[in-house]
Amino acid sequence: MNFHRPQYLLFWVFLPYAQRQSPPDGCCETPTRPDSNPRPRERIRFDMDAPTDHSASAGGTIGLGPYHALFQDPLPGNAKFIDAHTHLCFFLSKLGDRTVQTYGDIRLAFPQAYPPSYGGAIQVFCAPQYLTSFDTWRKRLVEGTEGELWFTAGCHPHFVGEWNDSLKAALERVMTDLRAGNRLVALGECGLDFDNRNRGDDKKVIQRRVFKEQLDMARRWDLPVVIHCRQDGADSACQAEKECFDILKERLPHNWPVHRHCFRSDYFAAIRYMDYFPNVVLGFVPLDYSKDTKLSNVIQSVPLDRVVLETDAPYFLPAQMTNFPRAPNQNQLSVPGGLALATAKIIAELKNLPVEMVAERTYENTKRIYKLP
């Protein structure tokens, strides 16, 4: 760790002594979510083929709350922002509405969620169901979305039990197809997830192996990587975070572009990534960080040129917004893309910066890490 850097030194001086221990207990707990939108604890399932008609699920208007004015007009200087990590495919599958089947349909159904400053999104294909049925999803998300959507593809650690030669071949077919249209920007999300669904040693062994294989694939394809890393909250030793970082160091050159998605760890982990990987960016989602001192400190202290905005939709309902669309099981769904402006506002308030500066700088960071036009 290089605590002699000015931006790190100020943070270190004002940390209470108890927070200066390395590492503090509980530094990598499983992230908590708003009570209104818990992430299901069972294995994720998707209805891929024939959604039932739940047209009412897409009805109504999202209540933008304190963000209303921000979403109505262009940002000063016509600044733009990008949602650097979202799952349009999850959203469409979970919504289950026959009238909302494509990216264009989402924009028509929820226009208030796409402010004038919206500059596009990075759609993440990371579940086997989407990789093996990509012809359908090309029509729904890829065709006709040039200049507004870009794509990553990989295998999320929850699905490594399905990793085999057939799935690897499907992943490479998707990557080949997207690259042919200049739409492929990264491999992932991939990584380690040691939450309570994956506590068994046998599952962790498979996750490590599949993670390494995908990093090797990223090198062959010369692609940035999108990293998912989540720790079991009962493990204060931060096993997943430490192993994930060590595997990245082992498998990738230190200057490789890395997007550490949905960063929920502590400042020591942030410094470790930033010191070793000069081309790393940390993604943050639209939570109410005022209730989390640890993450508030991280956001306040991480340089803005290392930050990207995420929705991780349909998860993580933006704080203080209401009336989200509902899935047939009544779970509320965050809308992909435009709601990343809420993330920008939250970060701007924590850093005491104009929201247009956060939008513009994170837009440039996303373009740089993914080599967007």
C-alpha positions as CSV (number, residue, x, y, z in Angstrom):
1,M,0.0,0.0,0.0
2,N,1.3,3.4,-0.9
3,F,-0.1,5.7,1.9
4,H,2.3,8.5,0.8
5,R,0.0,9.4,-2.0
6,P,-1.8,12.7,-1.0
7,Q,-5.3,11.3,-1.6
8,Y,-4.6,8.3,0.6
9,L,-2.8,10.2,3.4
10,L,-5.6,12.5,4.2
11,F,-8.0,9.6,4.6
12,W,-5.5,7.7,6.8
13,V,-4.9,10.6,9.1
14,F,-8.6,11.1,9.9
15,L,-9.5,7.5,10.3
16,P,-10.3,6.5,13.9
17,Y,-7.6,4.3,15.2
18,A,-9.9,1.3,15.3
19,Q,-10.5,1.6,11.6
20,R,-6.7,1.7,10.9
21,Q,-6.2,-1.9,11.7
22,S,-5.4,-4.1,8.7
23,P,-7.7,-5.6,7.9
24,P,-10.7,-4.6,10.1
25,D,-13.2,-7.3,11.1
26,G,-16.1,-7.8,8.7
27,C,-14.4,-6.0,5.8
28,C,-15.9,-8.2,3.2
29,E,-19.4,-9.1,4.4
30,T,-22.1,-10.2,2.1
31,P,-23.8,-6.9,1.0
32,T,-27.1,-6.1,2.5
33,R,-29.9,-4.8,0.3
34,P,-32.9,-2.6,0.9
35,D,-35.7,-4.5,2.6
36,S,-38.0,-3.7,-0.2
37,N,-35.7,-5.5,-2.7
38,P,-33.9,-8.5,-1.1
39,R,-31.8,-10.5,-3.5
40,P,-33.4,-14.0,-3.6
41,R,-31.3,-16.5,-1.6
42,E,-32.3,-19.4,-3.8
43,R,-30.5,-20.1,-7.1
44,I,-31.4,-17.6,-9.7
45,R,-34.0,-18.8,-12.2
46,F,-35.2,-17.3,-15.5
47,D,-38.3,-17.7,-17.6
48,M,-36.7,-17.7,-21.0
49,D,-39.3,-18.7,-23.5
50,A,-42.9,-17.7,-23.0
51,P,-43.5,-15.0,-20.5
52,T,-47.1,-14.9,-19.3
53,D,-49.1,-11.7,-19.8
54,H,-48.5,-9.4,-16.8
55,S,-49.0,-6.1,-18.6
56,A,-49.9,-4.3,-15.4
57,S,-46.4,-5.0,-14.1
58,A,-45.0,-2.4,-16.5
59,G,-47.8,0.1,-15.7
60,G,-47.4,3.3,-13.7
61,T,-44.7,5.8,-13.4
62,I,-41.5,5.4,-11.3
63,G,-41.5,7.9,-8.5
64,L,-38.2,9.7,-8.9
65,G,-38.5,11.5,-5.5
66,P,-35.6,13.9,-4.9
67,Y,-34.1,13.0,-8.3
68,H,-37.1,14.3,-10.2
69,A,-35.6,17.6,-11.3
70,L,-32.3,16.0,-12.2
71,F,-34.0,13.6,-14.6
72,Q,-36.0,16.3,-16.4
73,D,-33.4,18.5,-18.1
74,P,-29.9,18.0,-19.6
75,L,-27.0,18.3,-17.2
76,P,-25.0,21.5,-17.4
77,G,-22.5,21.4,-20.3
78,N,-24.7,18.7,-21.8
79,A,-22.7,16.1,-19.7
80,K,-23.5,12.5,-20.4
81,F,-23.3,9.3,-18.2
82,I,-23.1,5.6,-18.8
83,D,-24.5,2.7,-16.8
84,A,-21.3,0.6,-16.7
85,H,-23.0,-2.6,-15.5
86,T,-26.6,-3.8,-16.0
87,H,-28.6,-6.8,-16.9
88,L,-31.3,-6.0,-19.4
89,C,-31.8,-9.7,-20.0
90,F,-32.5,-10.4,-16.3
91,F,-34.9,-7.5,-16.3
92,L,-36.9,-8.6,-19.3
93,S,-37.0,-12.3,-18.1
94,K,-38.1,-11.3,-14.5
95,L,-40.7,-8.7,-15.7
96,G,-42.5,-11.4,-17.7
97,D,-44.5,-8.9,-19.8
98,R,-45.5,-9.7,-23.4
99,T,-45.6,-6.0,-24.2
100,V,-42.0,-5.4,-23.0
101,Q,-39.7,-7.7,-25.0
102,T,-36.8,-5.6,-26.2
103,Y,-34.5,-2.7,-25.1
104,G,-36.7,-0.4,-27.2
105,D,-39.8,-1.6,-25.4
106,I,-38.1,-0.9,-22.0
107,R,-37.4,2.7,-23.1
108,L,-41.0,3.2,-24.3
109,A,-42.5,1.6,-21.1
110,F,-40.4,3.6,-18.6
111,P,-39.4,6.9,-20.3
112,Q,-39.0,8.7,-17.0
113,A,-36.1,6.3,-16.2
114,Y,-34.0,7.6,-19.2
115,P,-33.1,11.3,-18.6
116,P,-31.7,13.5,-21.4
117,S,-28.2,13.0,-20.1
118,Y,-28.3,9.2,-20.6
119,G,-25.4,8.1,-22.8
120,G,-25.9,4.3,-22.9
121,A,-25.2,1.1,-20.9
122,I,-23.0,-2.0,-20.7
123,Q,-25.2,-5.1,-20.9
124,V,-23.7,-8.1,-19.1
125,F,-24.5,-11.6,-20.4
126,C,-23.3,-13.9,-17.5
127,A,-25.8,-16.7,-17.2
128,P,-25.7,-19.9,-19.3
129,Q,-29.4,-19.5,-20.3
130,Y,-28.6,-16.4,-22.3
131,L,-25.3,-17.7,-23.8
132,T,-27.0,-20.8,-25.2
133,S,-30.0,-18.9,-26.6
134,F,-28.1,-15.9,-27.9
135,D,-29.9,-15.8,-31.2
136,T,-33.0,-14.7,-29.4
137,W,-31.2,-12.2,-27.3
138,R,-29.4,-10.7,-30.3
139,K,-32.7,-9.7,-31.7
140,R,-34.0,-8.4,-28.4
141,L,-30.9,-6.4,-27.2
142,V,-28.2,-6.2,-29.9
143,E,-29.9,-5.4,-33.2
144,G,-30.8,-1.7,-33.6
145,T,-29.0,-0.6,-30.4
146,E,-25.7,0.5,-31.9
147,G,-24.2,3.5,-30.2
148,E,-26.2,3.0,-27.0
149,L,-25.5,-0.5,-25.8
150,W,-22.3,-2.5,-25.5
151,F,-21.8,-6.0,-24.2
152,T,-19.8,-8.2,-22.0
153,A,-20.0,-12.0,-21.8
154,G,-18.9,-14.5,-19.2
155,C,-19.9,-17.0,-16.6
156,H,-21.0,-15.7,-13.2
157,P,-19.6,-17.8,-10.3
158,H,-23.2,-18.9,-9.3
159,F,-23.3,-20.9,-12.6
160,V,-19.9,-22.6,-12.6
161,G,-21.5,-26.0,-12.0
162,E,-22.7,-25.7,-15.6
163,W,-19.2,-24.8,-17.0
164,N,-18.2,-27.5,-19.5
165,D,-16.9,-27.7,-23.1
166,S,-20.3,-27.0,-24.5
167,L,-20.9,-23.8,-22.4
168,K,-17.3,-22.6,-23.2
169,A,-18.1,-23.1,-26.9
170,A,-21.4,-21.2,-26.5
171,L,-19.6,-18.3,-24.7
172,E,-17.0,-18.1,-27.5
173,R,-19.7,-18.1,-30.2
174,V,-21.4,-15.1,-28.4
175,M,-18.1,-13.3,-28.1
176,T,-17.3,-13.9,-31.8
177,D,-20.7,-12.6,-32.8
178,L,-20.5,-9.5,-30.7
179,R,-16.9,-8.8,-31.7
180,A,-17.8,-9.0,-35.4
181,G,-20.2,-6.0,-34.9
182,N,-17.7,-4.1,-32.7
183,R,-20.0,-4.5,-29.7
184,L,-18.0,-6.8,-27.4
185,V,-16.1,-4.7,-24.8
186,A,-15.1,-7.2,-22.0
187,L,-15.2,-10.7,-20.6
188,G,-17.4,-11.2,-17.5
189,E,-18.7,-10.9,-15.0
190,C,-16.6,-13.7,-13.5
191,G,-15.0,-14.2,-10.2
192,L,-15.7,-15.7,-6.8
193,D,-18.8,-15.7,-4.7
194,F,-18.5,-17.3,-1.3
195,D,-21.9,-16.3,0.1
196,N,-24.0,-18.8,2.0
197,R,-25.1,-20.6,-1.2
198,N,-21.5,-21.4,-2.0
199,R,-19.9,-22.3,1.4
200,G,-18.8,-25.9,0.5
201,D,-15.2,-26.4,-0.3
202,D,-16.1,-28.3,-3.5
203,K,-18.0,-25.3,-4.9
204,K,-15.1,-23.0,-4.1
205,V,-12.7,-25.3,-5.9
206,I,-14.8,-25.2,-9.0
207,Q,-15.2,-21.4,-8.8
208,R,-11.4,-20.9,-8.6
209,R,-10.8,-23.1,-11.6
210,V,-13.5,-21.5,-13.8
211,F,-12.4,-18.0,-12.8
212,K,-8.8,-18.8,-13.9
213,E,-10.0,-20.3,-17.1
214,Q,-12.0,-17.1,-17.9
215,L,-9.1,-14.9,-17.1
216,D,-6.9,-16.9,-19.5
217,M,-9.6,-16.5,-22.1
218,A,-9.6,-12.7,-21.5
219,R,-5.9,-12.6,-22.2
220,R,-6.3,-14.7,-25.4
221,W,-9.1,-12.3,-26.6
222,D,-7.3,-9.2,-25.3
223,L,-10.3,-8.1,-23.4
224,P,-10.8,-6.2,-20.1
225,V,-12.4,-8.3,-17.3
226,V,-15.5,-7.6,-15.2
227,I,-14.9,-9.0,-11.7
228,H,-17.6,-10.2,-9.3
229,C,-16.4,-10.8,-5.7
230,R,-18.6,-11.4,-2.7
231,Q,-17.8,-12.7,0.7
232,D,-19.8,-14.8,3.2
233,G,-20.7,-12.3,5.9
234,A,-19.7,-14.8,8.6
235,D,-16.1,-14.8,7.4
236,S,-14.2,-11.9,8.8
237,A,-11.0,-13.1,7.2
238,C,-12.2,-11.8,3.8
239,Q,-11.3,-15.0,2.0
240,A,-13.1,-14.3,-1.3
241,E,-11.6,-10.8,-1.6
242,K,-8.1,-12.0,-0.9
243,E,-8.3,-15.0,-3.2
244,C,-9.9,-13.0,-6.0
245,F,-7.1,-10.4,-5.9
246,D,-4.4,-13.1,-5.7
247,I,-5.8,-14.9,-8.7
248,L,-6.0,-11.7,-10.7
249,K,-2.3,-11.0,-9.9
250,E,-1.4,-14.6,-10.9
251,R,-3.3,-14.6,-14.2
252,L,-3.1,-11.0,-15.5
253,P,-0.4,-8.4,-16.2
254,H,-0.5,-5.6,-13.7
255,N,-1.6,-3.1,-16.4
256,W,-4.6,-5.1,-17.5
257,P,-7.9,-3.2,-17.6
258,V,-10.1,-4.5,-14.7
259,H,-13.6,-3.4,-13.7
260,R,-14.2,-4.4,-10.1
261,H,-18.0,-4.5,-10.2
262,C,-20.3,-3.6,-7.3
263,F,-17.5,-2.7,-5.0
264,R,-18.7,-3.3,-1.4
265,S,-15.4,-4.0,0.4
266,D,-13.3,-1.7,2.5
267,Y,-10.7,1.0,1.7
268,F,-7.8,-1.4,2.2
269,A,-9.1,-3.6,-0.6
270,A,-9.6,-0.5,-2.8
271,I,-6.0,0.6,-2.2
272,R,-4.7,-2.9,-3.0
273,Y,-6.5,-2.9,-6.3
274,M,-5.5,0.7,-7.2
275,D,-1.9,0.3,-6.3
276,Y,-1.3,-3.0,-8.2
277,F,-3.7,-2.4,-11.2
278,P,-3.2,1.1,-12.6
279,N,-6.1,0.5,-15.0
280,V,-8.7,-0.7,-12.5
281,V,-12.0,1.0,-12.0
282,L,-14.4,0.4,-9.1
283,G,-18.1,0.3,-9.8
284,F,-20.7,1.6,-7.3
285,V,-24.5,1.0,-7.3
286,P,-27.3,3.4,-6.2
287,L,-27.5,2.6,-2.5
288,D,-28.0,4.9,0.5
289,Y,-24.4,5.0,1.6
290,S,-25.2,7.4,4.4
291,K,-26.1,4.2,6.4
292,D,-22.8,2.6,5.7
293,T,-19.8,4.5,7.1
294,K,-17.3,2.1,5.6
295,L,-18.5,2.5,2.0
296,S,-19.1,6.2,2.4
297,N,-15.4,6.6,3.4
298,V,-14.4,4.5,0.4
299,I,-16.4,6.6,-2.1
300,Q,-15.2,9.9,-0.5
301,S,-11.5,8.8,-0.8
302,V,-11.2,6.9,-4.1
303,P,-10.1,9.2,-6.9
304,L,-12.9,10.0,-9.3
305,D,-10.8,8.7,-12.2
306,R,-11.1,5.2,-10.7
307,V,-15.0,5.3,-10.4
308,V,-17.7,4.1,-12.8
309,L,-21.5,4.2,-12.3
310,E,-23.6,1.1,-12.1
311,T,-27.3,0.1,-11.6
312,D,-26.7,-3.7,-11.6
313,A,-30.4,-3.7,-12.5
314,P,-32.8,-5.3,-11.9
315,Y,-31.2,-5.4,-8.4
316,F,-30.4,-2.4,-6.1
317,L,-33.4,-0.1,-6.1
318,P,-32.1,3.5,-6.1
319,A,-32.5,5.0,-2.7
320,Q,-35.6,7.2,-2.2
321,M,-37.3,6.2,-5.5
322,T,-40.7,4.4,-5.5
323,N,-43.2,2.6,-7.6
324,F,-40.8,0.3,-9.5
325,P,-42.2,-2.3,-11.9
326,R,-42.9,-5.6,-10.3
327,A,-42.2,-9.1,-11.4
328,P,-45.1,-11.7,-11.3
329,N,-43.8,-12.7,-7.8
330,Q,-44.2,-9.1,-6.8
331,N,-40.5,-8.4,-6.4
332,Q,-39.7,-4.8,-7.4
333,L,-37.3,-4.4,-10.3
334,S,-34.8,-1.6,-10.9
335,V,-34.8,-0.4,-14.5
336,P,-31.5,-0.8,-16.3
337,G,-29.6,2.1,-17.8
338,G,-30.8,5.6,-16.9
339,L,-31.1,5.1,-13.2
340,A,-27.4,5.2,-13.0
341,L,-27.8,9.0,-12.8
342,A,-29.0,8.3,-9.2
343,T,-25.7,6.7,-8.5
344,A,-24.0,9.8,-9.9
345,K,-26.0,12.1,-7.6
346,I,-25.2,9.9,-4.5
347,I,-21.5,9.9,-5.3
348,A,-21.5,13.7,-6.0
349,E,-23.1,14.4,-2.6
350,L,-20.5,12.2,-0.8
351,K,-17.6,13.8,-2.7
352,N,-19.1,17.4,-2.5
353,L,-18.8,17.7,-6.3
354,P,-21.3,18.9,-9.0
355,V,-23.3,15.9,-10.3
356,E,-22.4,16.8,-13.9
357,M,-18.7,16.5,-13.0
358,V,-19.3,13.0,-11.7
359,A,-21.3,12.0,-14.7
360,E,-18.8,13.3,-17.2
361,R,-15.7,11.9,-15.5
362,T,-17.2,8.5,-15.0
363,Y,-18.4,8.6,-18.6
364,E,-14.8,9.1,-19.7
365,N,-13.6,6.4,-17.3
366,T,-16.0,3.9,-18.8
367,K,-15.0,4.8,-22.3
368,R,-11.4,4.5,-21.4
369,I,-11.6,1.1,-19.7
370,Y,-13.8,-0.4,-22.4
371,K,-12.3,1.5,-25.4
372,L,-15.7,2.8,-26.4
373,P,-15.9,5.2,-29.4
